[in-house]
Amino acid sequence: MKLPGVTQLIRLSETESTQKVARELALKNFSEGTLIWADAQTQGRGRLDRKWVSQKGGLYFTLILRPKISPRLLAGLSLETAHSIAQALKRNTHLETQVKPPNDVLARSHASQPYKKICGILPEASGSSQWTDWILLGVGVNVNNPISPRLRHATSLSQLTGHSLDGEEVLRAVLKGFWESYRVFLRQRY
């Protein structure tokens, strides 16, 4: 399987957390573009260490990046990633999307509906106060996974579109949009 910008793919049916696996691999010097993709996570987490429900049917991945940038730019990269994902989902599903800073993507199928969370992004970096050694971008997209009615502010792509989507096609679209925006982000920083 060829995915845009992916140098190595680690495909898992289930893991505690793709972020945890990616951190271990980053410490072993795995290259930029290494992608850890799981069908489900048992201990997925979001911003502020909140639990991210990661049932089968969603898209859960972490991408290893190795830009030499100031750690102060991490928030900007996270926001740029959110914008690229919002645009990719909009292009491929025709849903209305918007970014909720610092790292969420919201969507709705019609202007009369409220926006609901469809995607979360978890950036993590290691390095010095001057430069990053590596950055992990954890992404969770609610694709076909069931969303509990208790989660009133969350939804899935299948709930909004009324049909199942191919998770690999969603991943391909997200990665294509991300790499385009990442290249622009890096050019603007140097």
C-alpha positions as CSV (number, residue, x, y, z in Angstrom):
1,M,0.0,0.0,0.0
2,K,1.5,3.3,-1.1
3,L,0.5,6.3,1.0
4,P,1.5,9.9,0.3
5,G,4.8,10.9,2.1
6,V,5.0,7.6,4.1
7,T,8.5,6.2,4.2
8,Q,7.5,3.3,6.5
9,L,4.1,2.0,7.5
10,I,3.5,0.2,10.8
11,R,-0.1,-1.2,10.6
12,L,-1.7,-2.5,13.8
13,S,-5.1,-4.0,14.4
14,E,-5.0,-2.7,18.0
15,T,-2.5,-0.9,20.2
16,E,-2.6,1.0,23.5
17,S,-1.7,4.2,21.6
18,T,-0.2,5.0,18.2
19,Q,1.6,7.9,19.9
20,K,3.3,5.6,22.4
21,V,4.5,3.3,19.6
22,A,5.7,6.3,17.6
23,R,7.6,7.7,20.6
24,E,9.5,4.5,21.0
25,L,10.3,4.4,17.2
26,A,11.4,8.1,17.2
27,L,13.8,7.3,20.0
28,K,15.2,4.5,17.8
29,N,15.8,7.1,15.0
30,F,13.0,6.0,12.7
31,S,12.8,8.4,9.7
32,E,10.5,11.2,9.0
33,G,7.4,9.8,7.3
34,T,7.1,6.7,9.5
35,L,3.4,6.2,10.0
36,I,1.8,4.1,12.8
37,W,-1.8,3.3,11.9
38,A,-4.1,1.3,14.2
39,D,-7.7,0.1,13.7
40,A,-8.3,0.7,17.5
41,Q,-6.5,2.1,20.5
42,T,-7.1,0.9,24.1
43,Q,-5.6,4.0,25.7
44,G,-5.9,6.7,23.1
45,R,-5.4,10.2,24.4
46,G,-6.0,13.8,23.4
47,R,-5.0,17.2,24.5
48,L,-4.5,17.7,28.3
49,D,-4.2,13.9,28.5
50,R,-7.9,13.4,28.0
51,K,-9.1,10.0,26.9
52,W,-9.8,9.7,23.2
53,V,-12.3,6.9,22.6
54,S,-10.7,4.9,19.8
55,Q,-13.1,2.1,18.7
56,K,-12.8,0.1,15.5
57,G,-14.0,2.1,12.5
58,G,-12.1,5.3,13.2
59,L,-8.8,6.4,11.8
60,Y,-6.0,6.6,14.3
61,F,-2.4,7.3,13.4
62,T,0.7,9.0,14.4
63,L,3.3,10.4,12.0
64,I,6.9,10.9,12.8
65,L,8.4,14.2,11.6
66,R,12.0,15.4,11.9
67,P,12.1,19.1,11.0
68,K,14.8,21.2,12.7
69,I,12.4,23.9,13.9
70,S,12.1,25.9,17.1
71,P,9.7,24.2,19.6
72,R,7.8,27.5,19.7
73,L,6.5,26.6,16.2
74,L,4.8,23.4,17.4
75,A,1.4,25.1,18.1
76,G,1.5,26.6,14.6
77,L,2.2,23.2,13.0
78,S,-0.6,21.7,14.9
79,L,-3.0,24.4,13.8
80,E,-1.8,24.1,10.2
81,T,-2.3,20.3,10.4
82,A,-5.9,20.9,11.6
83,H,-6.5,23.3,8.6
84,S,-5.1,20.8,6.1
85,I,-7.3,18.0,7.5
86,A,-10.4,20.2,7.5
87,Q,-9.8,21.0,3.9
88,A,-9.1,17.4,2.9
89,L,-12.3,16.2,4.6
90,K,-14.3,19.0,3.0
91,R,-12.9,18.1,-0.5
92,N,-13.6,14.4,-0.1
93,T,-16.9,14.3,1.7
94,H,-18.4,17.7,0.8
95,L,-19.2,18.4,4.4
96,E,-18.8,21.8,5.9
97,T,-15.7,21.9,8.1
98,Q,-13.9,24.3,10.4
99,V,-11.0,24.3,12.8
100,K,-11.5,24.8,16.5
101,P,-8.1,26.0,17.8
102,P,-5.8,24.7,19.0
103,N,-6.2,21.2,17.5
104,D,-9.7,20.1,16.6
105,V,-11.6,19.8,13.4
106,L,-15.4,20.2,13.4
107,A,-17.9,19.2,10.7
108,R,-21.5,19.4,9.8
109,S,-23.6,18.3,6.8
110,H,-25.9,21.3,6.6
111,A,-25.8,24.9,7.7
112,S,-28.8,24.4,10.0
113,Q,-26.8,21.9,12.1
114,P,-24.3,22.6,14.8
115,Y,-20.6,21.8,14.1
116,K,-19.4,18.7,16.0
117,K,-16.0,17.3,16.6
118,I,-14.8,15.0,13.9
119,C,-11.0,15.0,14.5
120,G,-8.4,15.7,17.1
121,I,-4.7,16.3,16.7
122,L,-2.1,15.6,19.4
123,P,1.4,17.1,18.7
124,E,4.4,16.1,20.8
125,A,8.0,17.1,20.4
126,S,11.4,16.2,21.7
127,G,14.7,18.2,21.4
128,S,16.3,21.2,23.0
129,S,15.0,24.6,23.7
130,Q,16.4,25.7,20.3
131,W,15.5,22.8,17.9
132,T,13.3,19.8,17.7
133,D,14.8,16.4,17.2
134,W,11.4,14.9,16.3
135,I,7.8,15.7,16.3
136,L,4.9,13.3,16.6
137,L,1.6,14.2,15.1
138,G,-1.1,12.0,16.5
139,V,-4.4,12.2,14.6
140,G,-7.8,10.6,15.4
141,V,-10.6,11.0,12.8
142,N,-14.1,9.6,13.5
143,V,-14.8,7.8,10.2
144,N,-17.2,4.9,10.7
145,N,-16.8,4.3,14.4
146,P,-19.9,4.5,16.6
147,I,-20.3,7.7,18.7
148,S,-22.0,7.5,22.0
149,P,-25.1,9.7,22.3
150,R,-23.5,11.0,25.5
151,L,-20.8,12.7,23.4
152,R,-23.2,15.4,22.2
153,H,-20.4,17.5,20.7
154,A,-18.8,14.6,18.6
155,T,-19.9,12.9,15.4
156,S,-18.4,10.6,12.7
157,L,-18.1,11.0,8.9
158,S,-20.5,8.2,8.4
159,Q,-23.1,9.8,10.6
160,L,-22.9,13.0,8.7
161,T,-22.8,11.6,5.2
162,G,-25.2,8.7,5.8
163,H,-22.9,6.1,4.5
164,S,-19.7,4.2,5.4
165,L,-16.4,5.6,4.1
166,D,-13.2,3.7,3.2
167,G,-10.7,4.5,6.0
168,E,-7.7,4.1,3.7
169,E,-9.2,6.6,1.2
170,V,-9.7,9.1,4.1
171,L,-6.1,8.5,5.3
172,R,-4.8,9.0,1.8
173,A,-6.7,12.3,1.4
174,V,-5.6,13.5,4.9
175,L,-1.9,12.7,4.2
176,K,-1.9,14.3,0.7
177,G,-3.3,17.5,2.2
178,F,-1.0,17.4,5.2
179,W,2.3,17.0,3.2
180,E,1.3,19.9,0.9
181,S,0.7,22.1,3.9
182,Y,3.8,20.9,5.8
183,R,6.1,21.8,2.9
184,V,4.6,25.3,2.8
185,F,4.9,25.6,6.6
186,L,8.6,24.7,6.5
187,R,9.3,27.0,3.5
188,Q,7.7,29.9,5.4
189,R,9.9,29.2,8.5
190,Y,13.3,29.2,6.7
